[in-house]
Amino acid sequence: MKTNAVFHVTKVIIDNSKKKNPTSVIKEENNTVGLKENSEEQRLKLRRIVFRAVDGKDYVFIRNNFMLEATEIGTF
């Protein structure tokens, strides 16, 4: 996701960002993103998952699959 992307959080599912030394899934959110197609604006529903690896590096995944568990997406 680009740093200047505009999205709106519609629902926060998991938020472990305030825990001390969190690992695995830090945050899971449902978002909407504006999309302009053929001069018509549409809203696209997406999931945003922030995953912290064992080495401390954060990864952000944007997916439209709402069926998989967040931990499954983070471990791919």
N, C-alpha and C positions, 0 to 999 in steps of 0.2 A: 504494500500500500504506500502510495506517495505521502510525503509528510504534509502536503497541502491539500490532501483529500478532505472533502466535507462529508461527514456522516453524522447521523443522529442515533443516539442510543435509545432503543425502545424498551429494552428490558435487560437488567443485570442478573445473570443466573448464578455466577460464582464470583466472589471478590475476596481473594486471599492476599491482596497487596499490602495490607496493614499488619500482617503476621510477620514475626521475626524470622528471617531466613527462609522464605517460602520456596518450595521446589514444586515441580510438576506444573499443574494448571494454576496460574496466578489469577487470571480473570477470564470469564466467558460472558459475552454480551450478544444480544440480538440487536442488529443495526439496520437502518435503511440508508441507502445511498441514492442520490439523484442521478438520473441517466437521461440524456437527451438523445432521442432517436427520431429521425425524420421530422425535426422541429417540434416534437412533442416530448414533454418531460414526463418521465415515469419514475417510480420508486422501486428499487431493487432491495429485497430482503436478504440479509447476509448474517453470518455468525462471525464474530471476531474473538479469537482465542489467543491469549498471551500465555506462553509456556516457558518456564525456566528450566534449562537443562542442568545436569549435575555440575558442569563446569561454571555455572553462574550466568551463562549467556541467555538473554531473552529472545524468543522467537515469536513473531506475530503471524497467525494464520487467519486468512479470510476464506470462508467456505460458504457454499449455499446448501450443503448437506446438513440437515437438521436431525438426521437419524443416528449418526455415529456419536459415540461418547467423546467428550473433549479430550480425555486422556489418550484415546485411540488416534485422534488427529495429531496430537502433539508428539507421539512416538513414531510417526512415519518417517 
